[in-house]
Amino acid sequence: MKQESNNQQDLFFLVADLLTARQQCRVFKRRNSSHIGLAGALWLEGALQCYSHLGAAMLACDEQAVLDACESLLTRYRILCQVVNSGQMGCGEWSDLVLYGHLVQPKQAIDLIQHIKAAALRVSTC
């Protein structure tokens, strides 16, 4: 039970950090049509939506929906890692994640999501 509590706390902090990064994004602070930071902002929005689906699935005890949300999140984080590894992170469209990337924590997020997915798989096969 303590491990589950720690996972919930870790999940809460990951989402809180993403919300903080989203609030800092210049795309949401300005009203012009510039594309600076747009890809990073869209990534943040999509990740937050996936976390919302994950939370709803966990509350509903819907193992399949938990698995689907985890897979969506893992896909998003893999894309982010590809962007980081390719050096595109410094490009204008991803620039906000360069500034606030320390809040995104892809390795910690991937580890936690894989743990949640494994737990859902154990429950669904029982």
N, C-alpha and C positions, 0 to 999 in steps of 0.2 A: 504494500500500500504506500509506503514511503517513496519508493521508486516512482510510482504513478504520480504522486504529489510533486516530486521534483520535475518530472516531465511536463506536467501542467504549468509549473512555475517557469520552466525554461521556454515553453511555448508562448506563454504570456509575455515574457521579456523580448523574445524574438519579434513578436507582432508589435509590441510597443516601440521597439527600435525602428521597425519599418515605418510605423506611423510618424515617428519623429523625422526620419529621412524624408518622407513624403511632404511633411509640413515645411521642410527646408528647401524643397525643390523650387527652383526659380520659375519653372513652367507654371506652377500653380500660383505664384506670386505676381506674375505680370499678365497683362492683357493683350500683348501683341501676338503676332502669328509666327514668331521665331521658332525654329526647330531645335534651338539649343536646349539640350537636356531632355528632349521629348522621348527618346527611346528608353532612357532610364526611368522617367516618370511613368511611362506606360508599363514598364516591367514592374515597378512598385505597385501600381494600381492592380495589375493582374495578380501579383503575389498576394496582396491583401484580400482580394476577392477569393482566391484559393484558400487562404487561411479561414475566411468566413465560412466557406463550404465545409472545411475540415471541422471547425468548431460545431457547426450545426449537425454534422454527421456523428460526431462524438456524443453530443447531447442526446441524439436520437438512438444511440447504440446501433447504428446502421453500419455494419462492418464493411459492406461493399462500397458504400459512399465514402467511408474513411479511406479505403484502399484507393479509390478513384481520386480523391482530393490529394492524397499523398503522392500519387503518381503525377498529377498535374504540377504540384509543387516541385517535385524532383526534376521534372522536365524544365521548369522555369529556372531552377538553380543551375542545371547543367548548361543551359543557354548562357546564363550569366558567366559561368566559369569559362565557356568557350570565348566569350567576348573579352574577358580579362586576359586569358592566355594568348589571344590573337593580337593584343595590343590596341584594340579598337576602343578601349575604355576611355582613352583621352580624347576621342572624337567628340565633336559638339553635341551630337544626339545623346551621348552617354555621360556628358560632363558632370551632371549633378551626382551621379553615382560615384564619380571619382572623389568629389567633395565629401560625400556622406557615406561612402562605401564601408567605412568602419562600423556603421550601424547595421549593415546588411548581413554580415557574418555567414557567408555561404557554407563553410565547412561545418560550423556548429549547427546550422539549419539542416543541412543534408543528413548529418548524424542523427539528429533528433527525429526528423521525418522518417528515416529508415527504421528507427527504433519503434515509432508509432505504427508504421506499416507492418513490421514484424509482429507486434503485439496483436494487431487486427487480424493478421493471418492465423496466429495461434488460436484466437477466439473463434474465427470462422471455420476452422477445421475440427473443432471439438464436437 
